[in-house]
Amino acid sequence: MNIMLISLDLHGYDLAESLILVDRFLAEALHKDEKQVMIIHGNGKGILKKGIREYLSECSLVLSYRKGNYGEGEDGVTVVELR
């Protein structure tokens, strides 16, 4: 059984733009009572992945986060559990 998560695709954005979008996305998801969301950042050079995960580690809206599992996008996505 696949459960579809609300997602944000950041392909084509730089880190500064992505962090603004992630902040808005998380606030909106929390407002809609979402418990888990997915951020799609891709692998590339790892700049987005690293910057986004650093942001998530300090974000008060985030309970936890992890890389995607097999079939979810693996290390090209980050799955976020909201408070």
C-alpha positions as CSV (number, residue, x, y, z in Angstrom):
1,M,0.0,0.0,0.0
2,N,1.4,3.4,-1.0
3,I,0.5,6.4,1.0
4,M,0.8,9.7,-1.0
5,L,2.5,12.4,0.9
6,I,2.1,16.1,0.2
7,S,5.4,17.2,-1.5
8,L,7.4,20.2,-2.5
9,D,9.7,19.8,-5.5
10,L,12.7,22.2,-5.4
11,H,14.3,21.3,-8.7
12,G,15.5,24.5,-10.4
13,Y,15.7,26.6,-7.2
14,D,18.9,27.7,-5.5
15,L,19.4,27.2,-1.7
16,A,18.2,30.7,-0.6
17,E,15.0,30.4,-2.7
18,S,14.5,26.8,-1.5
19,L,14.7,27.7,2.2
20,I,12.0,30.3,1.8
21,L,9.8,27.8,0.0
22,V,10.4,25.1,2.6
23,D,9.5,27.5,5.4
24,R,6.2,28.4,3.8
25,F,5.5,24.8,2.8
26,L,6.0,23.5,6.3
27,A,3.9,26.3,7.9
28,E,1.0,25.6,5.4
29,A,1.2,21.8,5.9
30,L,1.1,22.2,9.7
31,H,-1.9,24.6,9.3
32,K,-3.6,21.9,7.2
33,D,-2.9,19.3,10.0
34,E,-0.5,17.3,7.8
35,K,1.7,15.1,10.0
36,Q,4.3,14.1,7.3
37,V,5.5,15.8,4.1
38,M,8.1,15.1,1.5
39,I,10.7,17.6,0.2
40,I,12.1,16.7,-3.2
41,H,15.6,18.2,-3.6
42,G,17.4,15.7,-5.8
43,N,21.0,14.5,-5.4
44,G,23.1,16.7,-7.6
45,K,26.0,18.2,-5.8
46,G,24.2,17.9,-2.5
47,I,23.9,21.6,-1.8
48,L,20.1,21.7,-1.5
49,K,20.0,18.4,0.5
50,K,22.6,19.5,3.0
51,G,21.2,23.1,3.4
52,I,17.6,21.9,3.7
53,R,18.5,19.2,6.3
54,E,20.5,21.7,8.3
55,Y,17.4,24.0,8.3
56,L,15.1,21.2,9.3
57,S,17.4,20.3,12.2
58,E,16.8,23.7,13.7
59,C,13.1,24.3,12.6
60,S,10.6,24.4,15.5
61,L,7.9,22.9,13.3
62,V,9.8,19.7,12.7
63,L,9.7,16.7,15.0
64,S,12.0,14.6,12.8
65,Y,13.2,14.0,9.3
66,R,14.8,11.2,7.3
67,K,16.0,10.4,3.8
68,G,13.5,8.7,1.6
69,N,13.2,5.0,1.6
70,Y,13.5,2.8,-1.4
71,G,10.5,3.7,-3.6
72,E,10.2,7.1,-2.1
73,G,13.1,8.7,-3.8
74,E,15.8,7.6,-1.4
75,D,18.5,10.2,-0.7
76,G,17.0,12.6,-3.3
77,V,14.1,13.4,-1.0
78,T,13.7,14.2,2.7
79,V,10.6,13.0,4.5
80,V,9.6,15.4,7.4
81,E,7.4,14.6,10.4
82,L,5.7,17.7,11.7
83,R,4.9,18.5,15.4
